[in-house]
């Protein structure tokens, strides 16, 4: 190894820009932010209730009881609807579905958007033109309208539970990745001009290794913030599709379908909680993810931690 190459490799290792975000400082900032603490507490509470309630309740989300249209009691914590379903269990299972779809779809969108954005931003030229024009084409369609169109076409062919859930996943993934791709591409264009990337390129480090070891760690901060906020949008999109009857197939409940059912039957007038409970759960979840994303943006901003 020549002295020059050793010096350059030392420069790559020592430059602070090539390191990931300071996790300890981030957690300290979040724990001192009341909005972040409340948001995390709300999300953990919803997650725990979604897991625990169906396990300890004697009722099933898909089996009707003999108690029809009863008010909240020790037997039925949130009462039952006009079909005899236990509201608490269906509300908790609906939370499972919303969170599962939110995190699952965002994971896939993150993988696709990160790959396309890295390739387009780092290689540039024809790769950037081809990939970004395709991304721009996806942006030409409003997300929720495109999702409604896709589900309107495919939902009649996928009536099974697993197939229907897979169709929702695929639809939300198709409409969800372009924003992440554009974000990653913009950040990659900036990062590839930095000194540690130029130094790695100068000593012949392969492009794939540069993207994974030197560019990707610096993308973690904006990616984490964007992904947190994107989950809220995915939860809303899934609830919207289910509200319109195009989302999660029955008998699985969704917060969107739990809102739509009483509104359609008119039974909510006698028991407004049928609509208020899932609407409140949806609102709290979406607001918590949005507030947490804003708190993460402040915590991951180097200027706010200095």
Secondary structure, 3 states (H helix, E strand, C coil): CCHHHHHHHHHHHHCHHHCCCCHHHHHHHHHCCHHHHHHHHHHHHHHHHHHHHHHHCCCCCCCCCCCCCCCCCCCCCCCECCCCCEHHHHHHHHHHHHHHHHHHHHHHHHHHHHHHHHHHHHHCHHHHHHHHHHHHHHHCCCHHHHHHHHHHHHHHHCCCHHHHHHHHHHHHHHHHHHHHHHHHHHHHHHHCCCHHHHHHHHCCCCHHHHHHHHHHHHHHHHHHHHHHHHHHHHHHHHHHHHHCCCCCCCCCCCHHHHHHHHHHHCHHHCCCHHHHHHHHHHHHHHHHHHHHHHHHHHHCCHHHHC
